């Protein structure tokens, strides 16, 4: 038997992410971002 947990659809959470890659990893980080940003934009609730 599984219990259901009510979810409030009208609530929101905002997260701020600060990005500071190591100087020698900037290009690798930029390449990773080019892959990740489109995936994030396709996620429900993505706000840009």
C-alpha positions as CSV (number, residue, x, y, z in Angstrom):
1,X,0.0,0.0,0.0
2,X,1.5,3.4,-1.0
3,X,0.6,6.6,0.6
4,X,0.1,9.7,-1.5
5,X,1.6,13.0,-0.5
6,X,-0.3,16.1,-1.6
7,X,1.8,18.4,-3.7
8,X,1.1,22.2,-3.8
9,X,1.5,23.0,-7.5
10,X,1.2,26.7,-6.9
11,X,4.3,26.9,-4.7
12,X,7.7,27.8,-6.1
13,X,11.3,27.5,-5.2
14,X,14.1,29.6,-6.8
15,X,17.7,28.6,-6.6
16,X,20.6,30.8,-7.6
17,X,23.8,29.1,-8.8
18,X,27.1,30.9,-8.8
19,X,29.6,29.4,-11.3
20,X,33.3,29.9,-10.9
21,X,35.3,27.3,-12.8
22,X,39.0,27.0,-12.3
23,X,41.0,29.1,-14.7
24,X,42.4,26.1,-16.5
25,X,38.9,24.6,-16.9
26,X,37.0,27.5,-18.4
27,X,36.8,26.0,-21.9
28,X,35.7,22.6,-20.6
29,X,33.1,24.3,-18.5
30,X,31.8,26.3,-21.4
31,X,31.5,23.2,-23.5
32,X,29.6,21.4,-20.7
33,X,27.2,24.4,-20.4
34,X,26.4,24.2,-24.1
35,X,25.2,20.6,-23.5
36,X,23.4,21.3,-20.2
37,X,21.5,24.5,-20.9
38,X,19.2,23.0,-23.5
39,X,18.4,20.1,-21.2
40,X,17.6,22.5,-18.3
41,X,15.4,24.7,-20.6
42,X,13.4,21.6,-21.4
43,X,12.7,20.8,-17.8
44,X,9.3,21.6,-16.2
45,X,9.5,24.8,-14.1
46,X,12.7,26.2,-15.8
47,X,12.7,29.9,-15.5
48,X,15.7,30.9,-17.6
